[in-house]
Amino acid sequence: MRVVSAGEPPDRTIRVVSAQEYRTAGPTVLRMLVGAQLRRLREAAGISTEAAGYEIRASHSKISRMELGRVGFKERDVADLLTLYGVADPDRREPLMELAEYANVPGWWQEYGDLVPGWFEPYLGLEQGAVVVRVYEVQEVPELLQTAEYARALLTARHPEAPAEEIERRVELRMRRRRVFDRPDPLKLWAVLDEAALRRVVGGPETMRAQIRYLAQMAHRPNITIQVLPFSVGGHAAEGGPMTLLRFAEPDLPDVVYLEQLTGALYPDRTSDIMRYRDVLNRLGVQAEPPTRTPAILADILGEPV
């Protein structure tokens, strides 16, 4: 990438992002990156969303959705918008055009499209492209830290009518998501688990014991932090329930909050809301037992020496 010098015209202060840097992030994050850059270019040019929409024969709301990364990009639309915003230099146009092209390439999880509801698909893309994920769970072990047997028991309980083949594909999808820990720059995960998630036996005693041992193993990884929020804490900062916050490498992208429900999910995007959830997660980190206590807590639940 390059950063344009301060002596150039104002619109040239927009940072050029290389497609090669971010092509492995997946289409969801790439759409967000393209949208963020298009917004910055539009604002630098002093052009309204209405005027931008008129240029590509669309509404201002479509421009807003494009800038938020919530829709795919047509090559012609991106080219027309760059022209409207005064971006004529090929060294500045081509990287963004290339990013938009990669943003339209389906992610690996698309092969599970028959199992993944529309509200969950964006989260999969965000998770694969994030550099940090912070999560608080109440009733179960976070999905990225589940063993196959534990996940199978949960998924069978949630989808009692599903055939065994479908359950196995759901388990396979969950296990493939853990590849974020095997990247050259592995995902940093910080998880706070309510004690209830560790005490609730899922899949039988042996499955649960194997799951807790796996948590202890993962807690030794330098990129994974696990804390336990004990019953003794009583009332705490996250009485509203489980939550996930995702952070990305590109400074133009805001944190994303994900709140899963039974038949849908919420993605609060107001800055004040995101700050509130970040503050709650920070307070949970103080209220929970420190990470250094996690091995002893897990060993105590297992009834085994540390």
WORAJO-V605640 format. One line per field, one symbol per residue. ss: DSSP state (a for helix, b for strand, c for the rest). phi: phi as a letter, one per 40 degrees, with the letter a starting at -180 (. if undefined). burial: # if it has 16 or more other ideal C-beta (glycine too) atoms within 10 Angstrom, else .. A space follows every 10 residues. Layout:
ss->???
phi->???
burial->???
//
This chain:
ss->cbccccccca aaaccbccaa aaaaacaaaa aaaaaaaaaa aaaaacccaa aaaaacccca aaaaaaaccc ccccaaaaaa aaaaccccca aaaaaaaaaa aaaccccaaa aacccccaaa aaaaaaaaac cbbbbbbccc ccaaaccaaa aaaaaaaacc cccaaaaaaa aaaaaaaaaa aacccccbbb bbbbaaaaac ccccaaaaaa aaaaaaaacc cccbbbbbbc aaaccccccc ccbbbbbccc cccccbbbbb ccccbbcccc aaaaaaaaaa aaaaaaaccc aaaaaaaaaa aacccc
phi->.bbcccccdd ccccccbccc cbcccgcccc cccccccccc cccccgbccc cccccbgacc ccccccccgc bcbcdccccc cccccgcbcd cbccdcccdc cccccccccc cbdcbccdcc dccdcccccc bbbbabbbba cddcbccccc ccccccccbc cccdccdccc cddccccccc cbcdbddcbb bbbcddcccc cbggdccccc ccccdccccc cccbbbbbcc dccgcacbcc hcabbbbbcc cccccbbbbc bcbiabbdbc dccccccccc cccccccccc dccddccccc ccgbcc
burial->...#...... ##.#.##.#. .##.###### ########## ##.##.#.#. .##.##.... .###.##.#. ..#...###. ##.##.#... .##.###### ###...#.#. .#..##.... ########## #.######.# #######.## #####..... ......#.## #.##..#..# #.....#### #####.##.. .##...##.# ##.###.##. ...######. ......##.. .#####.#.# ..#.####.. ....#..... ...#..##.# #..##.###. ...#..##.. #.....
//
